[in-house]
Amino acid sequence: MIQYSLQCSNGHRFDAWFKNAAAYEEQHGRGLVGCAQCGDAMVEKAPMAPNVARTDQDRMPVSAHHPEAAKIREMLRAYRQKVLAEAENVGDRFAEEARKIHFEEAEARGIYGEATRDEVAELIEDGVDFLPLPDVGEDN
């Protein structure tokens, strides 16, 4: 997996993960890479700082002091609650069911469940769209 910092023509910056550089190029070329904030398809790679490991043990989450951190956490909690209330829990059959829905072999519906790293990589390779269900506890 490779992570790119991206920027849309409206100036919004966001990060996105891809199987590899070729997967990014292929998806970008097909117009499938869009801004996470506004949906703009005019997206380019943004300058990135190198990922250098820190040696100290006192690490602080980057978003801890974001001015809208509480609002973002609450939005993630609401998203999670909505999915849990309205989607079907397919458990460890998530990858199988998501692939069936993607290839129109099963009824289109909201699902959630568990998948292994290998299953997630295969779903990405197959072009199956999905989002991780955020685990935002009350104390986070």
Buried (B, 14 or more C-beta within 10 A) or exposed (E): EEEBEBBBEEEBEBEBEBBEEEBBEBBBEEEEBBBBEEEBEEBEEBEEEEEEEEEEEEEEEEEEEEEEEEEEBEEBBEBBEEBEEEBEEBEEBBBBBBBBBBEEEBEEEEBBBEBEEEBBEBBBEEEBEBEEBEEBEEEE
